[in-house]
């Protein structure tokens, strides 16, 4: 029964240790249990010697008596680790030897030779007993000294209980001698000692578990409190940043408004031109983006923006606003159809309705390729007004029908030439919600081409005394580009170097084209895919490539990788020109072989100077390669003396070294010794004749001569 109990305890402790292997004290206890089970099996359960066991009687006696000493030999190590005493280091290292060696001598040598079991037991008991007294004394002293140091009464009591169990274990052989047989009495006594150790461990485990539970509860409360405090801090910080952002946007609207008004006045007085239209269009786009940011933050704060108690004609506002977009559709070769019901009225702010119209129509134009169709419809059904914009563009996947109304969300991950900030549809949704309406998206690129966005609002029949609001403004400009989308390449002039511009923003492309076409041949492309076609269509390969990074179809990085892997074109210098300017983007661009990575916005003069320097260096390298090739051919034909062989010295190199001539001065001196003129020296070394004369004067001063003849004699002597 005791063994069954110990097996259960062993299994339970083993599972606990496997679940929490960091509890080393439990591991030492498991070893004690395992040794005790073997002790009970060999010394108490099986009565030895037994003639029915196929082992010699002597060996049976050794096994029967020996396991008790194996357990005893382990006890110093067990006590050292469970009591955490550095003072018992000697007993940890050598205690088992002081028990095992006497047992081996007694049962391994003396007993097999003499077969005197009582005499063997007396010898072993005496020798191990002496060590037991020494070890127990050392343990008691260590317990006392440790208590004096830490004054931990709980640990002190636990250590004394372990010490008491250890004393009982050591006294058990004396009890066996006094009581004699039966042997089970000693076995029960020893197992009772073990049960005491097990109770101590279980008690300690329970206390540790309760302590850990309390610590966990306290840490959870503390963590929850810290999370709450941190959340409050983040909310305050976010509120401060939001307020700062709103203030910045608000402050930006004033200078933009002033610039816009002054520009309009200038255009009215002096007329317009292409440059002013570009400035005006981009200023309006900036103003529109700033207004979207400002209004979105006001919506998020629950502030009202529009006065919806006005009665307006939706039909008239739509017709007035569509005037602006007809020219854009013509430039982009889009078929715009209009179905506008007459005299459709609603109660809303006219500026809000204009904003809905502009956002939906602009998106349709942005995301519809040339040759596509856009249909605008306004109708009234059973008191409900439906305004819809249907296009044949890229479409919106069903998974994005909700996300497109989130601020800053882009419909597609690829960069398009007219891609905005992702604020148009969120503003539309906020306005429609304020009018108790609904926005419905019908689009699935897998089922149909394009998308249809419908806005449902409550209709209104004006009463006789109600006045229809007519005082509203209509946009004259928008962020869309009004120029033609086809920009022809310059005619090839063999006297000029060629630059390939890859840029998806039409205004930026036209600006760079105008600045560079005066001096260079310029061919243009809207993305990397079109740029690759230019290599075949243009008469010559470009001398320099300037490319944006964020483009649809084939972006700048992919285009640069294609060029670098093509042996015909990988020698062409490459410059990135992009608004993406993180360290990662810049490093990636330079790794692809780009000479530079210029950030937008940039200074035009700096960019042009960079282009000039790159092309001049490339041309200089070509001339050097060509001249070296020609010189090598002339040497082969005997027109020029061959270069000096290594190891053959006529004193020239040694003399140049003596006079501390630089490498460039050595080259000039060698050509002078060969009889060439200053002009030939300049052409050969690709420097001006004036620079040659300056170098020659420095050589004369170093060598201490005044003319070429003296120099030749001095260096070749």
ZAMARGU-4260 file (C-alpha; in steps of 0.2 Angstrom, whole numbers, plus 5000, padded with zeros to 4 digits):
<rodrens>
0) 5000/5000/5000 | 5014/5012/5004 | 5022/5008/4987 | 5006/5011/4978 | 5004/5028/4987
5) 5022/5032/4982 | 5019/5027/4964 | 5004/5039/4963 | 5014/5053/4971 | 5029/5050/4959
10) 5017/5051/4944 | 5009/5067/4951 | 5025/5075/4954 | 5032/5070/4937 | 5017/5077/4928
15) 5019/5093/4938 | 5037/5095/4935 | 5034/5092/4916 | 5021/5106/4916 | 5033/5118/4926
20) 5051/5112/4922 | 5058/5128/4931 | 5054/5120/4948 | 5070/5112/4951 | 5066/5108/4969
25) 5052/5096/4963 | 5064/5087/4952 | 5075/5083/4967 | 5060/5077/4976 | 5055/5065/4961
30) 5072/5057/4962 | 5070/5054/4981 | 5053/5046/4977 | 5060/5035/4963 | 5074/5029/4974
35) 5062/5026/4989 | 5052/5015/4978 | 5067/5005/4973 | 5072/5004/4991 | 5055/4997/4996
40) 5055/4984/4982 | 5072/4977/4986 | 5073/4978/5005 | 5055/4977/5011 | 5043/4970/4998
45) 5054/4955/4992 | 5061/4945/5007 | 5079/4941/5003 | 5088/4929/5003 | 5075/4918/4994
50) 5080/4902/4987 | 5067/4904/4973 | 5076/4919/4966 | 5089/4914/4953 | 5102/4924/4960
55) 5117/4919/4972 | 5112/4922/4991 | 5127/4934/4993 | 5121/4945/4979 | 5103/4945/4986
60) 5109/4951/5003 | 5120/4965/4994 | 5104/4970/4984 | 5093/4969/5000 | 5105/4979/5011
65) 5112/4991/4997 | 5097/5001/4991 | 5095/5009/5008 | 5113/5016/5007 | 5109/5022/4989
70) 5095/5032/4996 | 5105/5038/5010 | 5119/5044/4999 | 5107/5055/4989 | 5101/5064/5004
75) 5116/5076/5006 | 5113/5082/4988 | 5094/5083/4991 | 5096/5093/5007 | 5109/5105/4999
80) 5097/5110/4984 | 5080/5110/4995 | 5088/5121/5009 | 5098/5132/4997 | 5114/5132/5007
85) 5130/5136/5000 | 5138/5131/5017 | 5135/5113/5013 | 5145/5113/4997 | 5157/5100/5004
90) 5143/5088/5008 | 5135/5090/4991 | 5151/5086/4982 | 5159/5072/4993 | 5145/5066/5005
95) 5139/5052/4994 | 5156/5045/4993 | 5158/5045/5012 | 5142/5034/5012 | 5144/5023/4996
100) 5163/5019/4999 | 5160/5011/5016 | 5145/5002/5009 | 5155/4995/4994 | 5169/4990/5006
105) 5157/4981/5018 | 5145/4973/5006 | 5157/4972/4991 | 5172/4965/4999 | 5171/4960/5017
110) 5154/4951/5016 | 5157/4941/5001 | 5174/4935/5009 | 5167/4932/5027 | 5149/4929/5024
115) 5147/4938/5041 | 5132/4949/5039 | 5130/4955/5057 | 5149/4960/5057 | 5147/4969/5040
120) 5132/4979/5046 | 5141/4984/5062 | 5156/4990/5051 | 5145/5000/5039 | 5134/5007/5052
125) 5149/5013/5062 | 5158/5021/5047 | 5142/5029/5040 | 5136/5034/5057 | 5151/5045/5060
130) 5149/5054/5044 | 5130/5056/5048 | 5134/5064/5065 | 5146/5076/5056 | 5134/5080/5042
135) 5119/5083/5054 | 5130/5094/5064 | 5135/5104/5049 | 5117/5105/5043 | 5110/5111/5060
140) 5124/5125/5061 | 5120/5130/5043 | 5102/5132/5047 | 5105/5143/5062 | 5118/5154/5053
145) 5106/5156/5038 | 5092/5162/5050 | 5104/5174/5058 | 5107/5182/5041 | 5089/5183/5033
150) 5078/5181/5049 | 5066/5172/5038 | 5056/5162/5051 | 5045/5153/5038 | 5060/5146/5029
155) 5069/5142/5046 | 5054/5131/5051 | 5053/5122/5035 | 5072/5119/5035 | 5070/5112/5053
160) 5057/5100/5047 | 5068/5093/5033 | 5082/5092/5046 | 5071/5082/5057 | 5066/5070/5043
165) 5085/5068/5039 | 5088/5064/5058 | 5075/5051/5058 | 5082/5043/5042 | 5099/5042/5049
170) 5093/5035/5066 | 5083/5021/5057 | 5098/5009/5056 | 5100/5010/5075 | 5081/5007/5077
175) 5083/4991/5066 | 5097/4985/5078 | 5087/4988/5093 | 5071/4981/5087 | 5079/4967/5076
180) 5066/4958/5065 | 5054/4960/5057 | 5063/4972/5044 | 5046/4980/5039 | 5047/4990/5055
185) 5062/5000/5049 | 5054/5001/5031 | 5038/5009/5038 | 5048/5021/5049 | 5059/5026/5034
190) 5043/5029/5023 | 5035/5039/5036 | 5050/5050/5035 | 5048/5052/5017 | 5029/5056/5019
195) 5035/5070/5030 | 5046/5077/5016 | 5032/5075/5004 | 5020/5084/5015 | 5033/5098/5017
200) 5034/5099/4998 | 5016/5099/4995 | 5013/5113/5008 | 5027/5123/5000 | 5019/5121/4983
205) 5002/5126/4989 | 5009/5142/4997 | 5019/5146/4981 | 5004/5143/4970 | 4994/5155/4981
210) 5008/5168/4981 | 5009/5167/4962 | 4990/5168/4960 | 4990/5184/4971 | 5004/5191/4961
215) 4995/5187/4945 | 4979/5196/4952 | 4989/5211/4957 | 4999/5212/4941 | 4982/5211/4931
220) 4975/5225/4941 | 4991/5235/4939 | 4992/5231/4920 | 4974/5236/4918 | 4978/5252/4927
225) 4993/5255/4917 | 4984/5252/4901 | 4970/5264/4906 | 4983/5277/4910 | 4992/5274/4894
230) 4976/5275/4884 | 4971/5291/4892 | 4989/5298/4888 | 4987/5292/4870 | 4970/5300/4868
235) 4976/5316/4875 | 4991/5315/4863 | 4980/5311/4849 | 4969/5325/4853 | 4983/5337/4854
240) 4990/5331/4837 | 4973/5332/4829 | 4970/5350/4836 | 4987/5355/4829 | 4983/5347/4813
245) 4966/5355/4811 | 4974/5372/4816 | 4988/5369/4803 | 4975/5365/4790 | 4965/5380/4795
250) 4980/5392/4794 | 4984/5385/4777 | 4967/5389/4770 | 4970/5408/4772 | 4986/5409/4761
255) 4979/5397/4748 | 4963/5408/4747 | 4973/5424/4745 | 4984/5416/4731 | 4969/5409/4722
260) 4960/5426/4723 | 4975/5436/4717 | 4978/5423/4703 | 4960/5424/4697 | 4961/5443/4697
265) 4977/5443/4687 | 4970/5431/4674 | 4954/5442/4672 | 4965/5457/4670 | 4979/5450/4659
270) 4972/5434/4652 | 4978/5416/4654 | 4991/5405/4647 | 4997/5387/4649 | 5008/5391/4664
275) 4995/5400/4673 | 4982/5386/4670 | 4994/5374/4677 | 4997/5384/4693 | 4978/5388/4695
280) 4973/5369/4693 | 4986/5363/4705 | 4981/5377/4717 | 4963/5372/4716 | 4968/5354/4719
285) 4978/5359/4735 | 4963/5369/4741 | 4951/5355/4738 | 4962/5342/4748 | 4965/5355/4762
290) 4946/5358/4763 | 4943/5339/4763 | 4955/5337/4778 | 4947/5351/4787 | 4929/5346/4785
295) 4933/5328/4789 | 4940/5333/4806 | 4925/5344/4809 | 4914/5329/4805 | 4923/5318/4817
300) 4921/5331/4831 | 4903/5332/4828 | 4903/5349/4821 | 4890/5355/4808 | 4897/5361/4792
305) 4881/5364/4780 | 4864/5372/4782 | 4852/5359/4775 | 4836/5369/4779 | 4837/5376/4761
310) 4826/5371/4746 | 4837/5369/4731 | 4835/5363/4713 | 4846/5347/4712 | 4843/5347/4693
315) 4850/5365/4690 | 4865/5362/4702 | 4869/5346/4692 | 4868/5354/4675 | 4879/5369/4681
320) 4892/5358/4688 | 4893/5346/4673 | 4899/5361/4662 | 4916/5360/4670 | 4918/5341/4666
325) 4913/5340/4648 | 4929/5347/4642 | 4939/5335/4653 | 4929/5320/4646 | 4933/5327/4628
330) 4952/5328/4632 | 4952/5311/4639 | 4941/5304/4625 | 4927/5299/4637 | 4909/5297/4631
335) 4899/5307/4644 | 4880/5304/4644 | 4867/5314/4654 | 4850/5310/4660 | 4844/5324/4671
340) 4826/5325/4677 | 4818/5342/4677 | 4813/5352/4692 | 4819/5339/4705 | 4820/5348/4722
345) 4827/5343/4739 | 4831/5351/4756 | 4850/5353/4757 | 4864/5365/4757 | 4869/5368/4738
350) 4887/5367/4742 | 4885/5350/4750 | 4876/5344/4734 | 4890/5352/4723 | 4903/5342/4733
355) 4894/5326/4731 | 4892/5329/4712 | 4910/5334/4710 | 4918/5320/4720 | 4908/5306/4711
360) 4911/5313/4694 | 4929/5316/4697 | 4932/5299/4703 | 4923/5292/4687 | 4935/5302/4676
365) 4950/5297/4686 | 4948/5279/4686 | 4941/5277/4668 | 4953/5274/4654 | 4952/5283/4637
370) 4938/5277/4626 | 4927/5273/4641 | 4910/5279/4645 | 4902/5289/4660 | 4884/5290/4663
375) 4876/5303/4675 | 4858/5301/4680 | 4846/5311/4691 | 4828/5304/4693 | 4814/5305/4706
380) 4805/5289/4711 | 4790/5289/4724 | 4797/5304/4734 | 4815/5298/4733 | 4829/5306/4723
385) 4842/5295/4715 | 4858/5303/4708 | 4870/5290/4700 | 4887/5290/4691 | 4890/5275/4681
390) 4907/5272/4673 | 4917/5258/4664 | 4933/5261/4674 | 4943/5249/4685 | 4928/5245/4697
395) 4927/5242/4715 | 4929/5224/4722 | 4914/5219/4734 | 4927/5218/4748 | 4930/5236/4747
400) 4912/5243/4746 | 4913/5247/4765 | 4932/5252/4766 | 4931/5265/4752 | 4921/5276/4764
405) 4935/5275/4777 | 4947/5291/4777 | 4963/5289/4767 | 4958/5272/4760 | 4964/5270/4742
410) 4953/5260/4730 | 4969/5251/4722 | 4986/5249/4729 | 4995/5254/4713 | 4999/5272/4710
415) 4989/5280/4696 | 4992/5297/4689 | 4977/5306/4696 | 4976/5296/4712 | 4970/5307/4727
420) 4971/5306/4746 | 4956/5295/4748 | 4945/5308/4756 | 4931/5311/4742 | 4920/5296/4746
425) 4921/5298/4765 | 4916/5316/4763 | 4901/5310/4752 | 4896/5297/4765 | 4896/5310/4779
430) 4885/5323/4769 | 4873/5309/4764 | 4871/5303/4782 | 4868/5321/4787 | 4853/5321/4775
435) 4847/5304/4781 | 4851/5297/4764 | 4860/5282/4758 | 4875/5278/4746 | 4874/5262/4736
440) 4889/5254/4726 | 4885/5242/4712 | 4902/5236/4706 | 4911/5219/4704 | 4925/5219/4692
445) 4923/5200/4690 | 4905/5202/4685 | 4904/5219/4675 | 4916/5232/4670 | 4916/5248/4680
450) 4905/5254/4694 | 4889/5263/4698 | 4888/5274/4713 | 4870/5280/4718 | 4865/5292/4731
455) 4847/5291/4737 | 4840/5307/4746 | 4823/5312/4751 | 4814/5322/4738 | 4804/5338/4742
460) 4790/5348/4734 | 4792/5366/4737 | 4777/5375/4745 | 4771/5391/4737 | 4779/5402/4751
465) 4795/5393/4750 | 4810/5401/4741 | 4822/5390/4730 | 4840/5395/4734 | 4849/5401/4719
470) 4864/5409/4726 | 4877/5396/4725 | 4895/5395/4717 | 4900/5383/4704 | 4918/5377/4702
475) 4928/5384/4687 | 4943/5373/4690 | 4946/5356/4697 | 4961/5345/4701 | 4959/5336/4685
480) 4971/5340/4671 | 4964/5349/4656 | 4978/5347/4643 | 4978/5333/4630 | 4985/5317/4637
485) 4996/5314/4622 | 5013/5322/4623 | 5024/5319/4607 | 5042/5316/4609 | 5054/5329/4602
490) 5061/5326/4584 | 5078/5317/4585 | 5093/5329/4583 | 5109/5320/4582 | 5118/5335/4589
495) 5109/5333/4605 | 5109/5320/4619 | 5093/5310/4623 | 5084/5309/4639 | 5070/5297/4643
500) 5057/5305/4655 | 5045/5292/4664 | 5032/5301/4674 | 5013/5298/4676 | 5008/5315/4682
505) 5004/5324/4666 | 5008/5342/4673 | 5025/5337/4679 | 5029/5328/4663 | 5025/5343/4653
510) 5035/5354/4664 | 5050/5344/4663 | 5048/5341/4645 | 5047/5360/4642 | 5063/5363/4653
515) 5073/5350/4645 | 5068/5350/4627 | 5077/5366/4623 | 5094/5357/4626 | 5091/5338/4624
520) 5081/5326/4614 | 5067/5321/4625 | 5055/5306/4624 | 5042/5303/4637 | 5032/5289/4645
525) 5018/5287/4658 | 5025/5271/4666 | 5038/5258/4664 | 5029/5248/4651 | 5027/5263/4639
530) 5046/5267/4643 | 5051/5250/4637 | 5042/5253/4620 | 5052/5269/4618 | 5068/5260/4617
535) 5061/5252/4601 | 5052/5267/4593 | 5064/5281/4596 | 5079/5282/4584 | 5092/5280/4597
540) 5094/5273/4615 | 5093/5287/4628 | 5109/5294/4636 | 5100/5296/4653 | 5084/5290/4661
545) 5074/5300/4673 | 5060/5290/4681 | 5046/5292/4695 | 5044/5278/4707 | 5025/5277/4710
550) 5017/5272/4693 | 5004/5260/4688 | 5007/5244/4677 | 5026/5245/4679 | 5033/5256/4693
555) 5050/5264/4693 | 5059/5251/4704 | 5053/5237/4692 | 5058/5247/4677 | 5075/5250/4684
560) 5077/5232/4688 | 5072/5227/4670 | 5085/5240/4663 | 5099/5234/4674 | 5096/5216/4669
565) 5097/5220/4650 | 5115/5220/4644 | 5110/5232/4630 | 5104/5246/4641 | 5112/5243/4658
570) 5125/5256/4655 | 5113/5270/4654 | 5113/5282/4669 | 5097/5282/4679 | 5090/5295/4691
575) 5074/5293/4702 | 5063/5308/4704 | 5050/5304/4717 | 5039/5310/4732 | 5043/5293/4741
580) 5059/5298/4750 | 5060/5286/4765 | 5077/5278/4769 | 5071/5261/4763 | 5065/5268/4746
585) 5081/5278/4744 | 5092/5263/4748 | 5082/5252/4736 | 5083/5264/4722 | 5102/5266/4724
590) 5104/5247/4725 | 5096/5246/4708 | 5110/5256/4701 | 5103/5273/4701 | 5115/5287/4701
595) 5104/5298/4712 | 5087/5298/4721 | 5080/5316/4720 | 5065/5320/4731 | 5050/5330/4726
600) 5048/5344/4728 | 5064/5349/4720 | 5073/5364/4713 | 5073/5365/4694 | 5090/5373/4693
605) 5097/5359/4704 | 5089/5345/4694 | 5095/5353/4677 | 5113/5355/4684 | 5113/5336/4690
610) 5107/5331/4673 | 5121/5341/4664 | 5134/5334/4676 | 5129/5316/4673 | 5128/5318/4654
615) 5145/5327/4653 | 5153/5313/4664 | 5146/5300/4653 | 5152/5309/4637 | 5169/5311/4645
620) 5170/5292/4648 | 5165/5288/4631 | 5179/5300/4624 | 5192/5292/4635 | 5187/5275/4630
625) 5187/5280/4611 | 5204/5289/4613 | 5212/5274/4622 | 5206/5263/4609 | 5213/5274/4595
630) 5230/5276/4604 | 5231/5257/4605 | 5227/5255/4587 | 5241/5268/4583 | 5253/5259/4594
635) 5249/5242/4585 | 5252/5251/4568 | 5269/5258/4573 | 5263/5276/4573 | 5267/5278/4592
640) 5281/5270/4603 | 5274/5256/4613 | 5272/5259/4632 | 5287/5255/4643 | 5287/5237/4649
645) 5287/5233/4668 | 5304/5230/4675 | 5313/5239/4661 | 5318/5256/4667 | 5329/5269/4659
650) 5329/5280/4675 | 5313/5290/4670 | 5302/5283/4683 | 5315/5284/4696 | 5319/5302/4692
655) 5300/5306/4693 | 5299/5298/4710 | 5315/5308/4716 | 5307/5324/4711 | 5290/5320/4719
660) 5280/5321/4703 | 5262/5317/4705 | 5254/5304/4693 | 5246/5317/4682 | 5263/5326/4681
665) 5272/5310/4677 | 5260/5307/4662 | 5263/5325/4656 | 5281/5323/4658 | 5281/5306/4648
670) 5272/5314/4634 | 5284/5329/4634 | 5298/5317/4633 | 5290/5309/4618 | 5289/5326/4609
675) 5271/5330/4609 | 5264/5348/4609 | 5254/5355/4623 | 5238/5354/4612 | 5241/5335/4610
680) 5244/5333/4628 | 5228/5341/4632 | 5218/5331/4619 | 5226/5315/4625 | 5223/5318/4644
685) 5206/5327/4641 | 5211/5343/4649 | 5213/5360/4643 | 5229/5367/4636 | 5229/5380/4649
690) 5229/5367/4663 | 5243/5358/4653 | 5254/5373/4654 | 5250/5375/4673 | 5255/5357/4676
695) 5271/5360/4665 | 5276/5375/4675 | 5274/5365/4692 | 5285/5351/4684 | 5299/5364/4679
700) 5299/5371/4697 | 5300/5354/4705 | 5314/5348/4693 | 5323/5364/4693 | 5323/5368/4674
705) 5317/5381/4663 | 5313/5373/4647 | 5308/5356/4639 | 5325/5351/4633 | 5332/5353/4651
710) 5317/5343/4657 | 5320/5329/4645 | 5339/5328/4649 | 5336/5329/4668 | 5322/5315/4668
715) 5330/5303/4656 | 5348/5304/4662
</rodrens>
